[in-house]
Structure formats: C-alpha cells, structure tokens
Amino acid sequence: MKVPFLDLKTQYKTIREEINPAIQDVLDSCSFVLGKAVSNFEAAFAKEINVKYCLGVSSGTDGNHTALWALGVGPGDEVIIPANTFIATAWGATLCGAKPVFVDCHPESYNIDPAKVEAAITPKTKAIVAVHLYGQPADIDPLKEIAARHNIWLVEDCAQAHFAEYKGARVGGFGKAASFSFYPGKNLGAYGEAGAVVTNDDELAVKIKMIRDHGAIQKYNHEAYGHNYRMEGIQGAVLGVKLKYLNRWNDARRNAAAKYKALLADVNGVILPKEMDYAKHVYHLFVVQLSDTMQRDALATYLNENEIATGLHYPIPLHLQPCFNHLGYKKGDFPSAEKLANCGLSLPIYPELSDRQIEFVCGKIKEFINKH
Ligand SMILES: *Cc1c(COP(=O)(O)O)cnc(C)c1O
C-alpha cells in the first residue's frame, strides 16, 4: 500500500466542482491581484479567527515580515523566536534588519518554553514570536504576561495552526498581530503562494495594508516604505471555497492522530506527540520521536522501502543553520530543540488519510521496532 506524505490531488477531486467556477470567476473578472475574491476571503477568515482585520498577503514568509515591519521592528532590535521552527519565522526578523534571538522549546509541547524566554530578553528586545508548531498552540498566557511586563510585542506565527485553539479560542488574536501561511500543504492551503496578517489594532491594520501595497493607501501616493506583498485573486477564490471545509478537515486530522496514538500507544521507543491541556491541536504534522538519530533514520528508511513517505521537521534547528553562524550559537545550546531535530520523524497526516493506511503505517513501525 502506498502512503504519500500528503495527498492534494484527492482533496482537489472532492471540491473541484466548487473550485473551478470560483477560479473561472476570477478569470472572467480579470481581478488577478487583490479584488473581490480576496476581500471576501479576508472578511470570512477574520470572522472565523475572531479578529477585526485580516489582510491577505503573498506568503506566510511575507506575512511574518509584514507583521514585524508594521510594528516598527528594525536594525538594532532583537526578536525572540523558538530555535525549532521553519526558517521563515526567522526571516520575519532578519528582513526587518533585526537580530533573531533563539529560545529552546518545551520538551513535551515542542513549542517555545515560556520559562526560558525571560533570560533571552535584553533592552533591545522588541517582540516575541510564538509559533504554534505542528498545529499545537504555544502556551500563550505566560508569554503574554512576559511580553506585557517587558513592554514588548507578542506576535503569533500561525502558519501551521489554522483554527487550532488555546483555552477554547482560535489562535491569531492573542498578540498584537499574527501571520498565517496558505502554502498548498498547510491545513488551509491555496493553489499557489499566499498568506495573511491579522490584527485587532486599527492603526496597525492600516500600516499592514500600506506595506503590502508599496506604502500607499491611495495609488501612487507613497506615505511610507513598503513592498509588493499582495495576495492574488485566484488564491483568494480558492481559499474562500476551502475555508468552509477547514473544520471538517481538521477533525479528520485529529481522528487520524487519535488512531495513530491508539495503535502506537504501547510501542517501546516511540514517543508520541502530546496534546497539552490548554490546546486543541490541529495536527498539521504528526511528529514522533525515536531514541536516537540512527534509530530514526533506520525507521525512515524502513518505512520508505515500504512505500510510506516520511518527513523531518526540521533536521537542523535554526541556531545551527549556516546562515546564522555569525550569531555564535553552538551545539548543545538548546537540548530540547536539538533532540527533536535529531530524533523526530514526521508520519503522513492529512484529512484524506484512511484508517487502512494508518493501520499499515503502524504495522510497519511495529515490525521495525520488533526487529531492532
Ligand atoms: C510554512 C511556514 C511559514 C512560511 O509560509 P510560506 O507561505 O511558505 O512563506 C512560516 N512559518 C512557519 C512556522 C511555517 O510552517
């Protein structure tokens, strides 16, 4: 049985009767950049997330940049981010000319450890970026408290956590601003590059709107520096259709995760992801940990030989990336993030993944563990 890591084709087939005419509408109207399809999606998404403003942008990376840029983060500033995240979280700070300051993750939630944040704060710190990694919300309350006490911004990177909940509320409205990615493989994915920045702040929303469109509200009147970070019309149309299914798809991911957990519960040497008490996890990724790198790599090879695709998220933590050599971090600085990089293995998870496929994957994992 083939188990791909992701199956976008099967999902497209289930919604093509709605998607195709929505794209056709954009073609007919020739509203290729922003336009009605985008503004309709922005309004619908803001409502779902329970925030005042949603501004569509060209990617999650551009969203990370825009959020910090709009907050005035710049050269000489520092931004606290988790050591274990996708590189794009760090680009938000570096593109503003600021310095990323890394913090280790909590060993069970895999999200930034609030207990370790305080030590990383300096007079130059402007913001903490909380990433809701793998689809599980970060522990927001202590982060909020620290940010308030030091008078710095809390910003969320929600790229992997559309509709994930912290203490019953969806992520995206906990900080001053939040960014989302709609990269095709995300829980809510466009058919190309797309992202969004959301906020409850009137002034900030105006700044975000200006930055994404050349620093202008009125065409050709450039009040501030900006960029071209606009969302495309076709992406807005696709997202507008797919948004209606997100709850259902997240539920399917949660069911898949529950099935994995039940089948792997008593397998020695496989640490399962933990849903924290405060969290409703949306399982963008299902990452298990093996006892060491050799075991992890051997299991990945064994699964791949059996036509089961796996992933690594992420094999090199940010503080050990060559592009950040100049920051002076070294191996051993962030043990939990490094353990996750060395021993973590992502199993296939997506709404269309069948019970039979999950049973097959778990059967092969058990086979492997029994042999080793
Ligand atoms: C995917 C992702 C991004 C970047 O989003 P793009 O739309 O691919 O630019 C940022 N942060 C995290 C945590 C991500 O997973």
The ligand as a MOL file (V3000), in Angstrom:
LIG
                    3D

  0  0  0     0  0            999 V3000
M  V30 BEGIN CTAB
M  V30 COUNTS 15 15 0 0 0
M  V30 BEGIN ATOM
M  V30 1 C 5.1360 27.4640 6.1740 0
M  V30 2 C 5.6350 28.3040 7.2930 0
M  V30 3 C 5.9660 29.6400 7.1150 0
M  V30 4 C 6.0870 30.2810 5.7650 0
M  V30 5 O 4.9930 30.2700 4.9980 0
M  V30 6 P 5.1150 30.4040 3.3940 0
M  V30 7 O 3.7150 30.6660 2.9940 0
M  V30 8 O 5.6530 29.1110 2.8890 0
M  V30 9 O 6.0220 31.5310 3.0970 0
M  V30 10 C 6.2920 30.3880 8.2210 0
M  V30 11 N 6.3360 29.8470 9.4390 0
M  V30 12 C 6.0610 28.5440 9.6500 0
M  V30 13 C 6.1080 28.0170 11.0370 0
M  V30 14 C 5.7190 27.7250 8.5840 0
M  V30 15 O 5.4530 26.4340 8.8070 0
M  V30 END ATOM
M  V30 BEGIN BOND
M  V30 1 1 1 2
M  V30 2 1 2 3
M  V30 3 2 2 14
M  V30 4 1 3 4
M  V30 5 2 3 10
M  V30 6 1 4 5
M  V30 7 1 5 6
M  V30 8 2 6 7
M  V30 9 1 6 8
M  V30 10 1 6 9
M  V30 11 1 10 11
M  V30 12 2 11 12
M  V30 13 1 12 13
M  V30 14 1 12 14
M  V30 15 1 14 15
M  V30 END BOND
M  V30 END CTAB
M  END
